């Protein structure tokens, strides 16, 4: 019985590794508005104010709200004043910068 369970667990883990992580799910504007009203996510304006402190004068190029592995994330592309495009991921609940890298 234990061997059977161990085999089943090994098979399940192997399938999970082959399948990989779940793809990010884009949230539409109605869902984003609902989450903001419920206090689940920060207002986007507040997040942009935080980014302004890191990259003064940057221009917003693109922003999307996604759910990645159960975490609500704003994926943001900005153009810095030095002409560099940066891709950032921000935790939509508290504004923490999760990723900040130069875009190719």
DOKE-314518 format. One record per atom (N, C-alpha, C): atom name; x, y, z; residue number from 1. Coordinates in steps of 0.1 Angstrom, whole numbers, plus 5000, padded with zeros to 4 digits. Each point is the difference from the previous one (the first is absolute). Example, Ala and Ser with C-alpha at 12.3 -4.5 7.8 and 13.67 -1.06 7.14 Angstrom:
% residues 2
  site    xx    yy    zz  pos
     N  5132  4943  5078    1
    CA  4991  5012  5000    1
     C  5009  5012  5000    1
     N  4996  5011  4993    2
    CA  5009  5011  5000    2
     C  4992  5011  5008    2
% end
This chain:
% residues 104
  site    xx    yy    zz  pos
     N  5008  4988  5000    1
    CA  4992  5012  5000    1
     C  5009  5013  5000    1
     N  5010  5000  5008    2
    CA  5009  5012  5000    2
     C  5007  5002  4987    2
     N  5004  4988  4994    3
    CA  5007  5001  4987    3
     C  4991  5006  4990    3
     N  4987  4995  5000    4
    CA  4991  5005  4990    4
     C  4998  5015  5001    4
     N  4998  5005  5013    5
    CA  4999  5015  5002    5
     C  5012  5007  4996    5
     N  5012  4995  5002    6
    CA  5012  5007  4996    6
     C  5001  5000  4985    6
     N  4996  4990  4993    7
    CA  5000  4999  4986    7
     C  4990  5011  4994    7
     N  4988  5000  5006    8
    CA  4990  5010  4996    8
     C  5005  5014  5002    8
     N  5006  5002  5011    9
    CA  5006  5014  5003    9
     C  5011  5003  4990    9
     N  5009  4991  4997   10
    CA  5010  5002  4991   10
     C  4995  5004  4986   10
     N  4989  4993  4996   11
    CA  4994  5003  4987   11
     C  4993  5013  5000   11
     N  4994  5004  5011   12
    CA  4993  5013  5001   12
     C  5011  5011  4999   12
     N  5011  4999  5007   13
    CA  5011  5010  5000   13
     C  5006  5001  4986   13
     N  5002  4989  4994   14
    CA  5005  5000  4986   14
     C  4991  5007  4990   14
     N  4987  4998  5002   15
    CA  4990  5007  4991   15
     C  5001  5015  5003   15
     N  5001  5004  5012   16
    CA  5000  5014  5004   16
     C  5013  5006  4994   16
     N  5011  4993  5000   17
    CA  5012  5006  4995   17
     C  5000  5001  4985   17
     N  4994  4991  4993   18
    CA  4998  5001  4986   18
     C  4991  5011  4996   18
     N  4989  5001  5007   19
    CA  4990  5011  4997   19
     C  5005  5014  5003   19
     N  5009  5001  5010   20
    CA  5006  5013  5003   20
     C  4990  5009  5007   20
     N  5004  5012  5003   21
    CA  4992  5009  5007   21
     C  4988  5004  4992   21
     N  4989  5004  5007   22
    CA  4988  5005  4993   22
     C  5003  5013  4994   22
     N  4994  5002  4988   23
    CA  5002  5013  4993   23
     C  4993  5011  5008   23
     N  5005  5012  4998   24
    CA  4994  5012  5006   24
     C  4986  5002  4994   24
     N  4991  5004  5008   25
    CA  4986  5003  4996   25
     C  4998  5015  5000   25
     N  4997  5006  4988   26
    CA  4997  5015  5000   26
     C  4987  5003  5006   26
     N  4999  5010  5008   27
    CA  4987  5004  5006   27
     C  4995  5012  4992   27
     N  4987  5000  4997   28
    CA  4994  5011  4993   28
     C  4997  5012  5009   28
     N  4996  5011  4994   29
    CA  4999  5012  5008   29
     C  4989  4999  5010   29
     N  4989  4993  4997   30
    CA  4989  4998  5010   30
     C  5005  4993  5012   30
     N  5008  4989  4998   31
    CA  5005  4993  5011   31
     C  5010  5008  5008   31
     N  5008  5008  4993   32
    CA  5010  5008  5007   32
     C  4993  5011  5009   32
     N  4989  5006  4994   33
    CA  4992  5010  5007   33
     C  4994  4994  5013   33
     N  4995  4988  4999   34
    CA  4993  4993  5011   34
     C  5011  4997  5011   34
     N  5012  4995  4996   35
    CA  5010  4997  5010   35
     C  5005  5013  5007   35
     N  5000  5011  4992   36
    CA  5004  5013  5006   36
     C  4990  5005  5010   36
     N  4987  4999  4996   37
    CA  4989  5004  5009   37
     C  5000  4992  5013   37
     N  5003  4987  4999   38
    CA  5000  4991  5011   38
     C  5012  5001  5009   38
     N  5010  5008  4995   39
    CA  5012  5003  5008   39
     C  5010  4988  4999   39
     N  4998  4992  4990   40
    CA  5010  4989  4998   40
     C  5013  5004  4993   40
     N  4998  5010  4991   41
    CA  5012  5005  4994   41
     C  5001  5015  5002   41
     N  5012  5006  4999   42
    CA  5003  5014  5001   42
     C  4995  5007  4988   42
     N  4996  5013  5001   43
    CA  4997  5007  4988   43
     C  5012  5002  4992   43
     N  4999  4998  4987   44
    CA  5011  5001  4990   44
     C  5007  5013  5002   44
     N  4993  5011  5002   45
    CA  5007  5013  5002   45
     C  5010  5000  5011   45
     N  4997  4993  5011   46
    CA  5009  4999  5011   46
     C  5013  4992  4996   46
     N  4998  4990  4993   47
    CA  5011  4992  4995   47
     C  5009  5008  4991   47
     N  4994  5008  4991   48
    CA  5008  5009  4991   48
     C  5007  5011  5008   48
     N  4995  5005  5011   49
    CA  5007  5009  5008   49
     C  5012  4994  5006   49
     N  4999  4987  5004   50
    CA  5012  4993  5005   50
     C  5011  4999  4989   50
     N  4995  4996  4988   51
    CA  5010  4999  4989   51
     C  5006  5013  4997   51
     N  4993  5011  5001   52
    CA  5005  5013  4997   52
     C  5012  5003  5009   52
     N  5000  4995  5012   53
    CA  5011  5002  5009   53
     C  5013  4992  4996   53
     N  4998  4989  4994   54
    CA  5011  4992  4994   54
     C  5005  5005  4987   54
     N  4990  5004  4992   55
    CA  5003  5005  4986   55
     C  4994  5013  4997   55
     N  5005  5011  5006   56
    CA  4994  5013  4998   56
     C  4998  5004  4985   56
     N  4989  5004  4996   57
    CA  4998  5005  4986   57
     C  4997  4989  4990   57
     N  5000  4987  5005   58
    CA  4998  4989  4990   58
     C  4986  5001  4994   58
     N  4998  4994  4988   59
    CA  4988  5000  4993   59
     C  4994  4986  5000   59
     N  4987  4999  5004   60
    CA  4994  4987  5000   60
     C  4997  4996  4985   60
     N  5004  4988  4997   61
    CA  4998  4995  4986   61
     C  4989  4990  5000   61
     N  4999  4991  5010   62
    CA  4990  4989  5001   62
     C  4998  4996  5014   62
     N  4988  4995  5003   63
    CA  4997  4995  5013   63
     C  4989  4989  4999   63
     N  5002  4989  5007   64
    CA  4990  4990  5000   64
     C  5000  4994  5015   64
     N  4988  4997  5004   65
    CA  4998  4993  5012   65
     C  4998  4985  4997   65
     N  5008  4992  5007   66
    CA  5000  4986  4997   66
     C  5000  4992  5014   66
     N  4996  4988  4999   67
    CA  5001  4991  5011   67
     C  5010  4989  4997   67
     N  5011  5000  5007   68
    CA  5011  4990  4997   68
     C  5002  4992  5013   68
     N  4997  4987  4998   69
    CA  5001  4990  5011   69
     C  4993  5005  5013   69
     N  4988  5006  4998   70
    CA  4992  5004  5011   70
     C  5003  5014  5006   70
     N  5010  5007  4993   71
    CA  5004  5013  5005   71
     C  4995  5010  4989   71
     N  4994  5011  5005   72
    CA  4996  5011  4991   72
     C  5011  5009  4997   72
     N  5004  5002  4988   73
    CA  5012  5007  4996   73
     C  4996  5010  4989   73
     N  5006  5012  5001   74
    CA  4999  5010  4990   74
     C  5013  4998  4992   74
     N  4999  4997  4987   75
    CA  5012  5000  4991   75
     C  5000  5013  4993   75
     N  5011  5007  5002   76
    CA  5001  5014  4995   76
     C  5012  5002  4991   76
     N  4999  5007  4989   77
    CA  5011  5004  4992   77
     C  5001  5015  5000   77
     N  5012  5005  5003   78
    CA  5003  5014  5000   78
     C  5011  5004  4992   78
     N  5001  5012  4995   79
    CA  5011  5006  4993   79
     C  5007  5010  5010   79
     N  5012  4997  5003   80
    CA  5007  5010  5010   80
     C  5004  5012  4992   80
     N  5004  5010  5007   81
    CA  5005  5013  4994   81
     C  5013  4998  4993   81
     N  5007  4989  5002   82
    CA  5012  4997  4993   82
     C  4998  4992  4987   82
     N  4987  4997  4997   83
    CA  4996  4992  4988   83
     C  5001  4985  5002   83
     N  5000  4995  5012   84
    CA  5000  4986  5002   84
     C  4986  4995  5004   84
     N  4996  4989  4993   85
    CA  4987  4994  5003   85
     C  5002  4990  5011   85
     N  4992  5001  5010   86
    CA  5001  4991  5012   86
     C  4987  4993  5001   86
     N  5001  4987  5004   87
    CA  4988  4992  5002   87
     C  5000  4997  5015   87
     N  4989  5003  5007   88
    CA  4999  4998  5014   88
     C  4988  4992  5003   88
     N  5001  4992  5011   89
    CA  4988  4993  5006   89
     C  4998  5005  5014   89
     N  4988  5005  5003   90
    CA  4997  5005  5013   90
     C  4989  4992  5007   90
     N  5002  4997  5012   91
    CA  4989  4993  5008   91
     C  4989  5010  5001   91
     N  4988  4996  4994   92
    CA  4989  5009  5000   92
     C  4994  5003  5014   92
     N  5003  4991  5009   93
    CA  4994  5002  5014   93
     C  5008  5011  5008   93
     N  5013  5000  4999   94
    CA  5008  5009  5008   94
     C  5010  5008  4993   94
     N  5001  4999  4987   95
    CA  5009  5008  4992   95
     C  5015  4996  4999   95
     N  5003  4989  5007   96
    CA  5014  4995  5000   96
     C  5004  4997  4985   96
     N  5013  5004  4997   97
    CA  5005  4997  4987   97
     C  5005  4986  5001   97
     N  4994  4991  4991   98
    CA  5004  4986  5000   98
     C  5011  4997  4989   98
     N  4999  5009  4990   99
    CA  5010  4998  4989   99
     C  5002  5014  4994   99
     N  5013  5002  4996  100
    CA  5004  5013  4994  100
     C  5012  4997  4991  100
     N  4997  5000  4987  101
    CA  5011  4997  4990  101
     C  4998  5008  4988  101
     N  5012  5002  4993  102
    CA  5000  5007  4988  102
     C  4993  4991  4989  102
     N  4992  5006  4992  103
    CA  4993  4992  4990  103
     C  5009  5000  4987  103
     N  4999  4989  4994  104
    CA  5009  4998  4988  104
     C  4994  5007  4988  104
% end
